[in-house]
Amino acid sequence: MTIQEFLDWIYKTYELKNPYDAVKKAMELLKVTEMSIYHWKNGKRKLQPYMQQLIAVTIENHDLKKKLSEK
C-alpha cells in the first residue's frame, strides 16, 4: 500500500472533512511528522518496509476492533 492509498483509506474510514485531516490522522496513527508524510507522498523519501508493515497492521487492527464492536 502506498502512503496515498493509506491517506485515502483514512479519509474514507474516519469520514474526514478535508484531505489535510487525513494527513494529521496519519501522523497520529504512525507516530511520524507531517514532513515525513509529505516526503513519502511526493516521492522524496522511500516508504520503508517496516512502515508499510505498520500501515498494514494499523488497518488490520482497526478492522478487528470494528468487527468486535459490531458483535
Secondary structure, DSSP 8 states (H G I E B T S, - for coil): --HHHHHHHHHHHTT-SSHHHHHHHHHHHHT--HHHHHHHHTTSS---HHHHHHHHHHHHHHHHHHHHHH-
